[in-house]
Amino acid sequence: MSRDMARMQLETIEVSGGPRALGEAVGEAFRDRIQRFVEMRFEAVDGYCQDRGRAGADGLLEIGRASAEIFEAWDPDGYAEHRGIAAGAGVEPLRLYTASNMTDVRDALLLGEASGPPLKKRGDEGCSSLMVPASHTVEGRALVGQTWDLNPPDVDYVVAIHRRPAEGPRTWSITCTGCLSLMGINEEGLALGTTNIKTYGSRPGVGYLDLLHRMIRAGSVDEASAILTQAPLAGAHTYWLSDPSVQVEWEASPNGSFSRRVEEEPLQRTNHCLTSQHISIRGEEATPSSRARFSRIGSLLAAGGIDVARLQEVFSDRSDGADSINRYAEDGQGTATNAVFIADAVERRAWACRGPADRGEWIDLGF
C-alpha cells in the first residue's frame, strides 16, 4: 500500500437493552446503509445464479421465508433482534433476512438435491481462517483469526458492533450493516468465525449468521458446539471456536458436523471440504485459490513464533498474486477481503480492520 493511500476505517457502535432494543438501535444507526445493502444483495443474486447454470433466482424469497420461520422458532431472541433491525432501518423483515443470509438461501436454491455434479462457476468466493495453539505463539496464548472475503462492494457496509444485552455476555461482532454476527468475541472469552464451503443437501433452515449470533452468546466452546450440532442447519460452512482453554473447528452441513480440535499443531481452513462425507457431495470443486491459500497459511504458520503482529502479516500476504490470502478487488475474482479479525481468548481481546489487512486501520476490541 502506498504511503499516501488512506487506510480504511472500521466504524464502531455500542448498543444496549433487550433483543428488540438492540436491533432497533442498530437499524436506526445504519438505516440508509442497510437499505442500500439489501438492494445491492438482491441486484447481484440473479447474476450469481446465472453463472451457475440457473436462469435466475426465482423462489429465493420463498426459501428465505421458510428459513426465517425456522429461525424464529429456534432462537426467538435472535429473531426479535433481526426484527428490530428491520424496523429501525425501515426495511421489510423478509427482504432483510434473505439478503443477510443470502449465502445459505441461494445454496438452498441451487444445491437442494441430495447430490449432483459440482456446479460450474465464474469467480472464486471464500475466506481464510487459522487457529494457532499456545505452543506456537510468542506469549504462550492461543490465537485465532480469519479474513472475511466476499463481494467487493460489501466492504462499504462492514462495521463493528459492541452489544451490551440486558441478559447474557457483552459481545463484539464484525458484520455488515443489517446482518447479525459474522465473527467476534464475547466477554467470557469465546471467539468465533466462519468460512464458506458448499455441499448438496442445502435446505431452508438456520442460516450461518443466525447460528453465529446464537453461539456468540454461549459461555464456552463446548456450549457453542452443542448449539451448532443440534441446529437445523440450512447450508454448509466451517466454524472455528476458541475459548481460554479449547480451540475447535467444525465442518458442518445439513448432512452432518465433523470436528477438528487444535492440539499440537496449527489448523488452517479455506473453502474446500476436507471430510470424505462432504467431499462426496461437494457443490463446487476446490479452486486454485482455495488450495493456494490453504497451503500458504500452513507454510507461514509452520515457522512458529506467532504473535498478533505476525498474524497481521500472514493475512497481508500477497505471495500468490490473485490466489493470495490477501485478496484485492482489482484481482478480478469477484471476491475481495472485506474485513480481518484476530482474537486472543485468554485476554478476551480482539483486533479487526475493514478491508484487506494491509489497507485497513487495525483497531483494538476489548471489554
matplotlib code that plots the C-alpha trace (Angstrom):
import matplotlib.pyplot as plt

x = [0.0, 1.3, 2.2, -0.4, -3.3, -5.7, -6.3, -9.9, -11.6, -13.8, -16.8, -17.9, -21.2, -22.4, -26.0, -27.7, -31.0, -33.2, -33.1, -35.7, -34.0, -30.5, -31.8, -33.7, -30.6, -28.5, -31.2, -31.6, -27.9, -27.3, -30.7, -29.5, -26.7, -28.9, -31.4, -28.6, -27.1, -30.4, -30.8, -27.2, -27.6, -30.8, -29.3, -26.4, -28.2, -29.6, -26.1, -24.8, -27.4, -26.9, -23.1, -24.0, -26.4, -29.8, -31.9, -32.4, -33.3, -37.0, -38.0, -35.4, -37.9, -39.9, -36.7, -36.0, -39.5, -39.2, -35.8, -36.9, -39.8, -37.3, -35.0, -37.8, -38.8, -35.1, -33.9, -36.7, -34.3, -32.1, -35.2, -36.5, -33.2, -33.5, -37.0, -35.7, -33.0, -35.6, -37.9, -35.2, -33.9, -37.4, -36.8, -39.2, -38.1, -38.2, -36.1, -33.6, -33.4, -33.0, -30.3, -28.3, -28.4, -28.0, -25.2, -27.4, -30.6, -29.0, -27.3, -30.7, -31.9, -29.0, -27.9, -31.2, -30.8, -29.3, -26.3, -25.2, -22.2, -20.2, -21.5, -19.6, -19.0, -17.1, -15.1, -13.9, -15.5, -14.3, -12.4, -9.2, -9.1, -6.4, -6.1, -2.7, -2.1, -0.3, 2.8, 3.3, 2.8, 5.3, 3.3, 2.1, -1.6, -3.6, -4.5, -7.3, -8.5, -9.6, -10.1, -13.7, -13.8, -16.9, -18.4, -16.1, -18.9, -19.7, -16.6, -18.7, -21.0, -18.6, -19.0, -18.1, -20.9, -20.5, -23.6, -24.5, -27.5, -29.9, -29.2, -26.1, -22.5, -21.3, -20.1, -18.1, -19.1, -17.8, -20.6, -22.3, -25.0, -28.3, -26.8, -26.3, -22.9, -20.3, -17.1, -16.5, -15.8, -17.7, -16.6, -16.4, -13.5, -15.5, -14.3, -15.7, -15.8, -16.6, -15.5, -17.7, -17.9, -20.7, -22.5, -25.6, -28.4, -28.8, -32.3, -34.4, -33.1, -31.0, -28.6, -24.9, -25.4, -28.2, -26.0, -23.0, -25.3, -26.6, -23.2, -21.6, -23.9, -22.5, -20.1, -17.7, -16.6, -18.4, -21.7, -21.3, -20.5, -23.7, -25.7, -24.1, -24.6, -28.2, -29.2, -31.3, -28.7, -29.5, -26.2, -22.6, -19.9, -17.0, -17.0, -13.9, -14.4, -12.0, -12.2, -9.4, -8.7, -10.1, -9.9, -12.0, -13.2, -16.4, -17.1, -20.8, -23.8, -27.3, -25.7, -23.5, -21.0, -17.3, -14.8, -11.0, -9.5, -6.4, -3.7, 0.0, -0.1, -1.9, -5.0, -6.0, -9.0, -10.0, -13.0, -12.9, -14.3, -11.8, -14.1, -14.9, -18.6, -18.7, -16.2, -18.6, -21.4, -19.4, -21.3, -18.1, -14.7, -11.8, -10.5, -6.8, -7.2, -8.6, -5.8, -3.1, -4.3, -4.6, -1.0, 0.4, -1.1, 0.3, 3.8, 3.7, 2.5, 4.9, 7.8, 6.2, 6.9, 3.4, 2.0, -0.7, 1.7, 2.8, -0.8, -1.5, 1.5, 0.1, -3.2, -1.5, 0.5, 0.4, 2.9, 0.5, -0.9, -4.6, -4.7, -3.2, -4.5, -4.9, -7.4, -7.9, -10.9, -8.6, -7.7, -10.9, -12.0, -15.4, -14.2, -12.1, -11.0, -13.6, -12.5, -9.9, -10.3, -7.8, -8.6, -6.9, -9.5, -7.4, -7.0, -10.7, -9.4, -9.6, -8.2, -10.0, -9.8, -12.1, -10.8, -7.6, -5.1, -2.6, -5.2, -7.3, -6.7, -6.5, -8.5, -8.4, -11.7, -11.9, -14.1]
y = [0.0, 3.4, 5.9, 8.4, 6.0, 6.5, 3.3, 2.1, 2.9, 0.4, 2.2, 1.0, 1.4, 0.4, -0.7, -2.0, -3.4, -6.4, -8.1, -5.8, -2.7, -3.9, -4.4, -1.2, 0.8, -0.9, -0.4, 3.3, 3.9, 2.4, 3.0, 4.3, 1.8, -1.2, -0.1, 0.1, -3.2, -5.1, -3.7, -4.5, -8.1, -8.6, -6.9, -9.4, -12.7, -13.2, -13.0, -15.3, -17.9, -17.5, -18.0, -21.4, -22.6, -21.3, -18.8, -16.6, -16.5, -17.3, -19.0, -17.2, -15.3, -18.5, -20.2, -17.0, -17.1, -20.8, -20.2, -17.1, -19.1, -21.9, -19.2, -17.6, -20.9, -21.9, -18.6, -16.2, -13.7, -13.6, -13.3, -10.5, -8.6, -9.2, -7.8, -4.8, -4.1, -4.2, -1.9, 0.6, 0.6, 0.8, -2.5, -5.4, -8.1, -10.9, -9.0, -8.2, -11.8, -13.1, -10.5, -11.0, -14.8, -14.8, -17.3, -20.0, -19.1, -19.2, -22.5, -24.0, -22.8, -24.2, -27.2, -28.6, -32.0, -34.8, -35.0, -33.9, -32.7, -29.8, -26.6, -24.7, -21.1, -17.9, -16.3, -17.7, -16.8, -17.6, -16.7, -17.9, -18.9, -20.1, -21.4, -21.4, -23.3, -21.7, -23.8, -21.9, -18.3, -15.9, -15.2, -18.7, -18.0, -19.4, -17.1, -17.4, -15.3, -15.0, -12.9, -12.4, -12.4, -11.9, -9.5, -6.4, -3.9, -5.4, -3.6, -0.4, -1.9, -3.6, -2.4, -3.4, -3.7, -3.7, -5.2, -4.8, -7.0, -6.9, -10.6, -12.6, -11.7, -8.5, -9.1, -7.5, -8.7, -7.7, -7.8, -6.0, -3.4, -5.1, -8.5, -10.3, -11.6, -12.8, -13.1, -11.9, -12.4, -12.2, -11.1, -14.8, -15.2, -17.2, -16.1, -17.5, -17.1, -19.0, -19.8, -20.9, -24.3, -25.8, -29.1, -30.6, -31.2, -27.4, -26.5, -23.9, -23.8, -21.8, -19.6, -19.2, -15.7, -16.9, -19.7, -17.5, -14.9, -17.6, -19.2, -15.8, -15.7, -19.0, -19.3, -21.8, -23.8, -26.8, -24.9, -23.3, -26.7, -28.2, -25.4, -26.0, -29.7, -29.5, -26.7, -27.4, -26.0, -24.5, -24.9, -25.9, -23.8, -24.3, -22.6, -22.0, -21.7, -20.7, -20.1, -19.7, -23.4, -25.0, -24.4, -26.5, -26.2, -27.7, -28.6, -28.6, -29.0, -30.5, -33.8, -33.8, -32.0, -33.1, -31.5, -30.9, -30.0, -27.9, -29.7, -29.6, -28.0, -25.0, -25.6, -23.6, -23.6, -22.0, -23.0, -26.7, -29.7, -31.8, -34.6, -37.5, -37.2, -33.7, -34.2, -36.8, -34.3, -31.1, -28.4, -26.9, -28.2, -26.9, -23.9, -22.9, -20.0, -22.1, -24.7, -22.0, -20.1, -23.3, -24.3, -20.8, -20.4, -23.8, -22.8, -19.4, -20.8, -23.7, -21.3, -20.7, -17.5, -16.3, -13.1, -10.7, -8.6, -11.8, -12.8, -9.4, -10.1, -13.5, -12.0, -9.4, -12.0, -11.5, -14.2, -15.9, -13.0, -13.2, -16.5, -14.9, -15.0, -11.2, -10.5, -7.2, -6.2, -5.5, -9.2, -9.6, -12.8, -11.3, -11.6, -9.4, -9.3, -7.1, -7.5, -9.2, -10.4, -11.8, -12.9, -13.8, -15.7, -15.7, -11.9, -11.6, -9.2, -8.9, -6.8, -6.1, -4.0, -3.1, -4.2, -6.1, -6.5, -4.1, -1.5, -1.2, 0.6, -2.1, -1.3, -3.0, -4.5, -5.4, -5.4]
z = [0.0, -0.9, 1.9, 0.6, 0.5, 3.4, 5.3, 5.5, 8.9, 10.7, 12.2, 15.7, 17.5, 21.0, 21.7, 24.8, 26.0, 25.2, 21.8, 20.2, 21.5, 20.4, 16.9, 16.7, 17.7, 15.0, 12.4, 13.2, 13.3, 9.9, 8.3, 4.9, 4.5, 5.5, 2.8, 0.2, 1.4, 0.9, -2.6, -3.6, -2.5, -4.5, -7.5, -7.5, -7.0, -10.5, -11.9, -9.3, -10.2, -13.9, -13.5, -12.0, -14.7, -13.5, -15.4, -12.3, -8.6, -8.7, -5.5, -3.4, -1.1, -0.5, 0.8, 2.9, 4.4, 5.4, 6.9, 8.8, 10.3, 11.4, 12.9, 14.9, 16.5, 17.1, 18.6, 19.5, 20.9, 17.8, 15.6, 17.8, 17.2, 13.5, 13.5, 15.5, 12.9, 10.1, 12.0, 12.8, 9.2, 7.6, 5.7, 5.1, 7.5, 4.9, 2.4, 5.1, 6.3, 2.8, 1.9, 5.1, 4.8, 1.0, 1.0, 2.5, 0.8, -2.7, -1.8, -0.9, -4.3, -6.3, -4.2, -2.8, -4.3, -2.2, -4.6, -8.0, -10.1, -8.8, -10.1, -12.8, -11.8, -12.5, -9.8, -6.5, -3.2, 0.2, 3.4, 5.1, 8.8, 11.2, 14.7, 16.5, 19.7, 22.7, 21.9, 18.7, 19.9, 21.4, 24.5, 25.1, 24.4, 21.6, 18.8, 16.2, 13.3, 9.7, 6.6, 5.6, 1.8, -0.3, -2.8, -3.2, -2.7, 0.8, 2.2, 2.3, 4.8, 7.3, 10.9, 14.4, 16.9, 20.7, 22.3, 25.9, 26.2, 29.2, 29.6, 28.6, 27.9, 26.2, 22.7, 19.9, 16.4, 12.9, 10.4, 7.6, 8.3, 8.7, 9.5, 12.8, 13.9, 11.4, 13.5, 17.0, 20.7, 24.0, 27.4, 28.5, 26.0, 23.4, 19.9, 16.7, 12.9, 9.7, 6.2, 3.3, 1.8, -0.4, -0.4, -1.8, 0.6, 1.4, 2.5, 4.3, 7.9, 10.3, 8.4, 9.3, 10.6, 12.8, 14.1, 14.8, 16.6, 18.8, 19.5, 20.4, 23.4, 24.7, 27.6, 26.2, 23.1, 24.4, 24.8, 21.4, 19.8, 21.3, 19.8, 16.4, 16.4, 17.4, 15.0, 11.9, 9.5, 6.2, 4.4, 4.6, 6.4, 8.6, 12.1, 14.3, 18.0, 20.7, 24.4, 27.1, 27.1, 23.9, 20.1, 17.7, 14.2, 12.7, 9.1, 9.2, 6.8, 7.0, 6.2, 9.4, 11.5, 11.9, 14.2, 14.3, 17.6, 17.9, 19.8, 19.0, 15.5, 14.0, 11.8, 8.8, 6.5, 3.2, 1.1, 0.1, 2.0, 3.9, 5.2, 3.0, 3.8, 2.4, -0.5, -1.9, -2.2, -2.7, -4.5, -6.1, -6.9, -4.8, -6.6, -7.3, -4.9, -2.1, -2.4, -2.7, 0.4, 2.4, 1.5, 2.1, 5.5, 6.5, 5.4, 7.1, 10.4, 10.5, 11.4, 14.8, 16.8, 16.2, 17.7, 16.7, 14.5, 12.8, 12.1, 10.6, 8.3, 7.4, 6.5, 4.4, 2.3, -1.5, -2.4, -4.8, -6.7, -7.3, -5.4, -2.3, 1.3, 1.0, -1.8, -3.6, -5.6, -8.6, -8.7, -10.7, -8.9, -7.9, -4.3, -2.1, 1.6, 3.2, 6.9, 9.0, 12.6, 15.2, 18.8, 22.0, 24.1, 27.2, 27.2, 26.0, 23.4, 19.6, 16.7, 13.5, 10.4, 7.5, 4.1, 3.4, 6.3, 4.7, 3.7, 6.8, 10.1, 12.8, 16.0, 19.4, 20.6, 24.3, 27.4]

ax = plt.figure().add_subplot(projection="3d")
ax.plot(x, y, z, "-o")
ax.set_aspect("equal")
plt.show()
